């Protein structure tokens, strides 16, 4: 088992990584759940596969749990879902001494974390992510949130978990599309701060795509270490943590414009990384060889989904993004493999060109 520490001003905790950890959840999480009621929040597909395994392990350690189920998918990441879950907790007699356990992907983690941060003015949460995206990114760092029609994650809080339990063996049940979508977030970690991880995607792509257990655990652990180091240095996105948004500025706009129905989050981030790389190249911040390496690494996973959208609509949505301040859109642009910078002086013509570029690639 690998343990990666996350140390923030509000809370320090561990990310535990290892194959088969879900069957040992009671052993790993027992110290956090002693004498506490635990409520597992999940979605139907995850419940059918993994809820019994988690509950059995916790019960073996004397921890009884109750299950709450929310609708599946990005479209359920709304305030209405949050309210329904909170009402269920009240009906079940949940008080301030409970712990919520998020068993699912990024949507479940974001909604459960948000619920934990505001229910009874705050209760503990433990993250048990079941997708690559959640294991390498969403479950770590305490960001919570729900979407508005106007944009993604516009309502949310920072609420650090008590612990994160990552079991790579769970990923065997993911569809190829879900699996690849999560890997884009891991590739992002390589671009922004870990050249070795990026080279791993170049040199060991086949093994990673084939879900080789040893290689997959290394990819996850390296990604978690990068995320943990950034979050520990900047818990509330005051500066450094913004680098984690590489690919997300345009990616979030793509998700919102397609009504969260055509792209998985990781796929939107992948298109966003290509767009950000195009902007970096067009503004002279990145050389063509490195730009080609990043783009090829993203496209090396296979074809990304096509999109029907207008460039003007994407540019308009960028203005309502969380990273836009005083009407100025901020982009995270690569300077070299392992180094990015936050830039706010990108001419709109270049942004439009970048969106046109991914629209063209999407048609191929």
C-alpha positions, 0 to 999 in steps of 0.5 A: 500500500502506498500512502501519500500525505496531503497537508493543508492549513485546514486539515492533513490527511492521507491518500491510501493507494493499493490494489484490493484496498476496498476489501480492506476499507474497514481496516483502513478507515476504522479509526475515522469511523469509530462510534460514528454513523456512516452514510455512503453516497453512490449511484446505481452502477457503482452500487451494483458493483461495489457497495456490498464490498465496501459495506461488508468490509466496514461491517467486519470492523464493526461499522454499520452504514446506510446507503443513499443513492443519487442520479448518475451523470454530470446532469445530476450535479445540481442543487436539486440533488444536494437538497434531496440528499440532505432531506434523506439524511434528516429523515434518517436522523443524521446529526453532526456526528455522522461521516459521509462516504463518497463512493463513485466518480467525480460527480459523486465526490463533488456532490457528497463533499459539498453536502458534507461541507454544509449539512449541519454546518459541516460533517466529515467526508471520506472519498472512495473514488471509483474512476481514474479521473476521481482517483488521480484528481477529483477526490483529492484537494477538497474542492466541492461543487455543483453546476449551474446552467451558466457554467460548471462548478459555479457553486461550491466550497473547499472541504478537505476529506478525512481520508481518500481510499484509492483501489486501482483494481476497481478500474477493471470494470470501467468502460474503455471510454471512461478509463481513457477519459480519466487518463487525460487528467493524469497526462495533465499532471505530467504536462504541468509538473512531472516530466517523468510521468509525461514520458511514461505516457510516451514510452509505456502508452500501450501498457497504460492503455491495456491497464497493466496493474503495475503501470497503472498503480504507478501512474495513479501514485505519481499523479496523486503525488503531484496533486498533493504537492500542489494542494498542500502548497495552495489549498484554496487556489490563491496562486499555484493551484491554478496550474491544475486547471490546465485544459479546464478553461476551454474544457469547462466551456465545451462541457457547458455548451454541449449541455454536459451530454456529449463529452465526459469531463476528461474528454473536455479537458483533453480538447482544452489541453490541445486548445491551450497548447495551440494558444501557447504556440501561437503566442510564442510561449511554446516551441513547435516540437513540444507542442507536437508532443503534447498534442500527440500524447493527447490524441494517442489515446484514440479519437476524441468525441466530435462536437457540434458547437460555434466558436463564438458561443465558446468565447462567450462562455469563457467570460463566465468561467470561475477563472475569469476575473474582472472580465479577463480570461486566465489561461494555463499555458505550457512553457515546456513539459513539466512547466506551465504559466498563468496568462491573462493577456491572450488576444481574443483572435488567438482564442478563437483560432484555438477553438477553431483548431479543435473544432477542425480536429473534431471533424476528422 
